[in-house]
């Protein structure tokens, strides 16, 4: 009998592994069409940075932390191969991308809030000048 946490963990892992190619394709689409007038607004710049943070977070979480923990290589790999400094660097990358991802999501929420609640001010603030 499988435990519920094992089922949830594996389903989230599969979802994360499937979403990495879609995030990459979305980022490629945003980069390709970034100079057109429809995609040349602050919202799409926020989406681009959020997609980069998503890809970084999923890659580090799935291929570095979870893979090493699943195979029991965390202590040996981090200390023997990476050394003490390398283990700290990987941990800082993993814990640093999370708050970055959160702050970008908050800025996207503020952008959408001003677009829906204050549409006249949104055009003045976010579309007035090309600050990017």
Backbone as CSV, one residue per row, in Angstrom:
resi,resn,N_x,N_y,N_z,CA_x,CA_y,CA_z,C_x,C_y,C_z
1,UNK,0.846,-1.177,0.000,0.000,0.000,0.000,0.888,1.236,0.000
2,UNK,0.650,2.100,-0.935,1.440,3.319,-1.020,0.898,4.377,-0.071
3,UNK,1.824,5.097,0.482,1.449,6.195,1.364,0.984,7.384,0.516
4,UNK,0.132,8.204,1.061,-0.393,9.355,0.318,0.707,10.354,-0.012
5,UNK,1.683,10.508,0.864,2.766,11.460,0.588,3.637,10.994,-0.566
6,UNK,3.810,9.677,-0.704,4.595,9.155,-1.828,3.869,9.413,-3.138
7,UNK,2.576,9.192,-3.155,1.788,9.425,-4.368,1.800,10.905,-4.739
8,UNK,1.624,11.766,-3.765,1.647,13.207,-4.029,3.027,13.642,-4.496
9,UNK,4.068,13.117,-3.875,5.433,13.492,-4.250,5.752,13.081,-5.680
10,UNK,5.415,11.855,-6.051,5.692,11.407,-7.409,4.838,12.138,-8.439
11,UNK,3.587,12.428,-8.105,2.754,13.157,-9.064,3.264,14.580,-9.265
12,UNK,3.724,15.234,-8.202,4.294,16.575,-8.355,5.615,16.543,-9.109
13,UNK,6.400,15.490,-8.916,7.651,15.351,-9.663,7.374,15.191,-11.149
14,UNK,6.417,14.353,-11.496,6.064,14.165,-12.906,5.520,15.458,-13.500
15,UNK,4.688,16.171,-12.752,4.167,17.454,-13.222,5.296,18.456,-13.450
16,UNK,6.264,18.497,-12.544,7.383,19.427,-12.695,8.246,19.061,-13.895
17,UNK,8.495,17.780,-14.101,9.310,17.364,-15.239,8.606,17.620,-16.565
18,UNK,7.286,17.515,-16.588,6.538,17.806,-17.814,6.485,19.309,-18.069
19,UNK,6.449,20.112,-17.013,6.305,21.555,-17.199,7.602,22.251,-17.595
20,UNK,8.757,21.629,-17.407,10.024,22.264,-17.802,10.078,22.526,-19.309
21,UNK,9.752,21.556,-20.197,9.768,21.878,-21.634,8.755,22.946,-22.035
22,UNK,7.583,22.948,-21.399,6.585,23.964,-21.730,7.051,25.356,-21.305
23,UNK,7.684,25.457,-20.146,8.240,26.749,-19.719,9.333,27.207,-20.672
24,UNK,10.148,26.266,-21.135,11.212,26.609,-22.076,10.635,27.085,-23.404
25,UNK,9.613,26.410,-23.904,8.973,26.849,-25.147,8.309,28.211,-24.991
26,UNK,7.677,28.445,-23.850,7.054,29.738,-23.592,8.101,30.840,-23.548
27,UNK,9.248,30.568,-22.922,10.328,31.551,-22.876,10.872,31.829,-24.275
28,UNK,11.028,30.792,-25.081,11.494,30.993,-26.460,10.507,31.830,-27.264
29,UNK,9.210,31.609,-27.059,8.199,32.400,-27.750,8.259,33.859,-27.315
30,UNK,8.424,34.099,-26.009,8.518,35.479,-25.528,9.767,36.171,-26.053
31,UNK,10.869,35.452,-26.141,12.104,36.047,-26.661,11.971,36.330,-28.153
32,UNK,11.342,35.424,-28.894,11.208,35.607,-30.337,10.339,36.815,-30.682
33,UNK,9.247,36.995,-29.959,8.299,38.056,-30.284,8.401,39.269,-29.366
34,UNK,9.512,39.458,-28.699,9.616,40.563,-27.737,9.677,41.937,-28.392
35,UNK,10.001,42.021,-29.667,10.098,43.320,-30.333,8.806,43.744,-31.018
36,UNK,7.803,42.885,-31.060,6.533,43.278,-31.659,5.773,44.192,-30.702
37,UNK,4.821,44.928,-31.231,4.105,45.900,-30.398,3.205,45.228,-29.366
38,UNK,2.689,44.043,-29.671,1.814,43.365,-28.714,2.576,42.851,-27.498
39,UNK,3.827,42.472,-27.696,4.619,41.889,-26.614,5.655,42.852,-26.059
40,UNK,5.544,44.119,-26.345,6.558,45.082,-25.911,6.071,45.901,-24.716
41,UNK,5.414,45.259,-23.765,4.919,45.933,-22.571,5.572,45.335,-21.339
42,UNK,5.382,46.012,-20.227,6.024,45.585,-18.980,5.522,44.222,-18.521
43,UNK,4.275,43.907,-18.803,3.724,42.623,-18.358,4.490,41.455,-18.969
44,UNK,4.853,41.556,-20.229,5.567,40.466,-20.881,7.013,40.391,-20.411
45,UNK,7.581,41.505,-20.011,8.915,41.469,-19.398,8.858,40.762,-18.047
46,UNK,7.786,41.017,-17.292,7.606,40.321,-16.015,7.393,38.828,-16.260
47,UNK,6.593,38.486,-17.271,6.380,37.077,-17.597,7.679,36.393,-18.001
48,UNK,8.530,37.103,-18.744,9.797,36.524,-19.162,10.685,36.225,-17.957
49,UNK,10.775,37.171,-17.032,11.603,36.929,-15.852,10.988,35.861,-14.950
50,UNK,9.665,35.789,-14.890,9.012,34.743,-14.104,9.252,33.367,-14.720
51,UNK,9.265,33.285,-16.037,9.535,32.016,-16.702,10.964,31.561,-16.463
52,UNK,11.911,32.492,-16.497,13.300,32.138,-16.197,13.421,31.639,-14.762
53,UNK,12.753,32.309,-13.831,12.782,31.864,-12.431,12.116,30.503,-12.276
54,UNK,11.030,30.250,-13.011,10.378,28.936,-12.966,11.313,27.837,-13.444
55,UNK,11.950,28.068,-14.576,12.853,27.060,-15.130,14.009,26.794,-14.178
56,UNK,14.580,27.846,-13.613,15.686,27.678,-12.671,15.241,26.935,-11.422
57,UNK,14.090,27.305,-10.885,13.580,26.657,-9.671,13.286,25.180,-9.925
58,UNK,12.611,24.866,-11.022,12.282,23.472,-11.316,13.526,22.645,-11.589
59,UNK,14.478,23.213,-12.309,15.698,22.479,-12.620,16.501,22.177,-11.368
60,UNK,16.693,23.177,-10.537,17.468,22.958,-9.316,16.728,22.014,-8.378
61,UNK,15.418,22.177,-8.250,14.655,21.333,-7.326,14.601,19.885,-7.795
62,UNK,14.417,19.675,-9.096,14.255,18.310,-9.585,15.577,17.594,-9.801
63,UNK,16.521,18.252,-10.442,17.722,17.541,-10.856,18.859,17.620,-9.857
64,UNK,18.844,18.583,-8.986,19.926,18.674,-8.009,19.473,18.108,-6.674
65,UNK,18.511,18.749,-6.059,18.126,18.344,-4.707,17.394,17.009,-4.669
66,UNK,16.325,16.871,-5.438,15.510,15.670,-5.323,16.240,14.436,-5.833
67,UNK,16.990,14.561,-6.907,17.715,13.409,-7.436,18.768,12.924,-6.450
68,UNK,19.495,13.859,-5.861,20.531,13.467,-4.914,19.936,12.899,-3.636
69,UNK,18.830,13.469,-3.176,18.190,12.957,-1.964,17.581,11.583,-2.222
70,UNK,16.979,11.392,-3.391,16.331,10.120,-3.703,17.338,8.979,-3.732
71,UNK,18.518,9.229,-4.259,19.535,8.185,-4.342,20.440,8.127,-3.118
72,UNK,20.245,9.014,-2.161,21.050,8.990,-0.955,22.461,9.506,-1.143
73,UNK,22.658,10.327,-2.161,24.000,10.807,-2.465,24.275,12.186,-1.901
74,UNK,23.377,12.726,-1.112,23.507,14.125,-0.712,24.793,14.367,0.056
75,UNK,24.996,13.642,1.120,26.177,13.892,1.951,27.459,13.578,1.194
76,UNK,27.513,12.422,0.543,28.720,12.042,-0.178,29.015,12.946,-1.356
77,UNK,27.994,13.261,-2.145,28.199,14.097,-3.321,28.592,15.517,-2.940
78,UNK,27.867,16.080,-1.987,28.130,17.465,-1.611,29.493,17.628,-0.961
79,UNK,29.888,16.682,-0.159,31.162,16.836,0.541,32.346,16.371,-0.290
80,UNK,32.213,15.277,-1.029,33.349,14.749,-1.785,33.564,15.472,-3.107
81,UNK,32.502,15.668,-3.860,32.644,16.251,-5.195,32.649,17.772,-5.145
82,UNK,31.672,18.341,-4.493,31.547,19.793,-4.487,32.373,20.457,-3.397
83,UNK,32.608,19.756,-2.332,33.283,20.373,-1.204,32.295,21.179,-0.383
84,UNK,32.784,21.730,0.682,31.910,22.480,1.581,31.352,23.728,0.899
85,UNK,32.191,24.433,0.151,31.748,25.654,-0.524,30.712,25.350,-1.605
86,UNK,30.904,24.275,-2.368,29.958,23.906,-3.418,28.595,23.544,-2.879
87,UNK,28.584,22.862,-1.737,27.301,22.520,-1.120,26.565,23.780,-0.680
88,UNK,27.304,24.750,-0.170,26.674,26.012,0.227,26.172,26.786,-0.989
89,UNK,26.918,26.739,-2.090,26.496,27.448,-3.302,25.193,26.860,-3.842
90,UNK,25.096,25.535,-3.908,23.870,24.905,-4.408,22.698,25.213,-3.489
91,UNK,22.938,25.202,-2.186,21.866,25.530,-1.249,21.432,26.980,-1.404
92,UNK,22.374,27.888,-1.600,22.027,29.299,-1.780,21.278,29.524,-3.091
93,UNK,21.642,28.784,-4.146,20.902,28.894,-5.404,19.467,28.424,-5.196
94,UNK,19.315,27.287,-4.517,17.976,26.739,-4.312,17.127,27.658,-3.452
95,UNK,17.694,28.174,-2.371,16.926,29.037,-1.478,16.860,30.478,-1.970
96,UNK,17.727,30.870,-2.886,17.685,32.225,-3.417,16.695,32.401,-4.545
97,UNK,16.465,31.337,-5.312,15.543,31.425,-6.440,14.098,31.473,-5.955
98,UNK,13.798,30.850,-4.836,12.432,30.857,-4.299,11.921,32.251,-3.991
99,UNK,12.647,33.056,-3.191,12.190,34.434,-2.956,12.176,35.287,-4.223
100,UNK,13.106,35.029,-5.147,13.094,35.739,-6.423,11.815,35.415,-7.188
101,UNK,11.470,34.154,-7.226,10.243,33.718,-7.886,9.021,34.352,-7.227
102,UNK,9.021,34.417,-5.921,7.908,35.008,-5.181,7.783,36.501,-5.478
103,UNK,8.899,37.221,-5.503,8.836,38.664,-5.756,8.378,38.967,-7.181
104,UNK,8.778,38.152,-8.146,8.323,38.354,-9.521,6.827,38.065,-9.628
105,UNK,6.352,37.038,-8.928,4.917,36.735,-8.945,4.112,37.860,-8.301
106,UNK,4.650,38.469,-7.246,3.972,39.610,-6.617,3.925,40.800,-7.576
107,UNK,5.026,41.059,-8.289,5.017,42.175,-9.238,4.046,41.915,-10.384
108,UNK,3.907,40.663,-10.801,2.933,40.343,-11.833,1.509,40.532,-11.307
109,UNK,1.282,40.182,-10.054,-0.044,40.379,-9.466,-0.377,41.864,-9.347
110,UNK,0.600,42.687,-8.978,0.376,44.136,-8.903,0.097,44.696,-10.293
111,UNK,0.818,44.203,-11.290,0.599,44.642,-12.658,-0.814,44.317,-13.118
112,UNK,-1.276,43.120,-12.859,-2.629,42.728,-13.258,-3.682,43.462,-12.433
113,UNK,-3.398,43.721,-11.160,-4.341,44.464,-10.319,-4.541,45.874,-10.859
114,UNK,-3.450,46.543,-11.206,-3.590,47.899,-11.738,-4.251,47.893,-13.113
115,UNK,-4.069,46.825,-13.885,-4.703,46.760,-15.201,-6.216,46.603,-15.092
116,UNK,-6.684,45.863,-14.106,-8.119,45.626,-13.979,-8.826,46.661,-13.122
117,UNK,-8.204,47.105,-12.041,-8.878,48.000,-11.107,-8.697,49.461,-11.508
118,UNK,-7.506,49.826,-11.915,-7.211,51.214,-12.288,-6.720,51.268,-13.738
119,UNK,-7.597,51.065,-14.721,-7.122,50.963,-16.103,-6.522,52.254,-16.656
120,UNK,-7.041,53.412,-16.265,-6.474,54.659,-16.785,-5.081,54.908,-16.225
121,UNK,-4.904,54.645,-14.967,-3.588,54.820,-14.363,-2.607,53.758,-14.873
122,UNK,-3.104,52.570,-15.184,-2.253,51.511,-15.717,-1.605,51.938,-17.023
123,UNK,-2.402,52.533,-17.910,-1.836,52.982,-19.182,-0.781,54.058,-18.976
124,UNK,-0.984,54.923,-17.997,-0.020,55.983,-17.728,1.258,55.432,-17.102
125,UNK,1.115,54.510,-16.152,2.277,54.013,-15.413,3.040,52.955,-16.197
126,UNK,2.354,51.922,-16.676,3.035,50.777,-17.259,3.267,50.886,-18.756
127,UNK,2.514,51.719,-19.452,2.671,51.807,-20.896,3.100,53.193,-21.359
128,UNK,3.380,54.072,-20.433,3.699,55.442,-20.792,5.050,55.605,-21.460
129,UNK,6.051,54.979,-20.926,7.392,55.116,-21.496,8.049,53.751,-21.553
130,UNK,9.003,53.637,-22.439,9.739,52.377,-22.582,10.906,52.369,-21.601
131,UNK,10.643,51.917,-20.391,11.686,51.874,-19.369,12.499,50.603,-19.433
132,UNK,12.077,49.653,-20.203,12.771,48.374,-20.250,13.773,48.447,-21.351
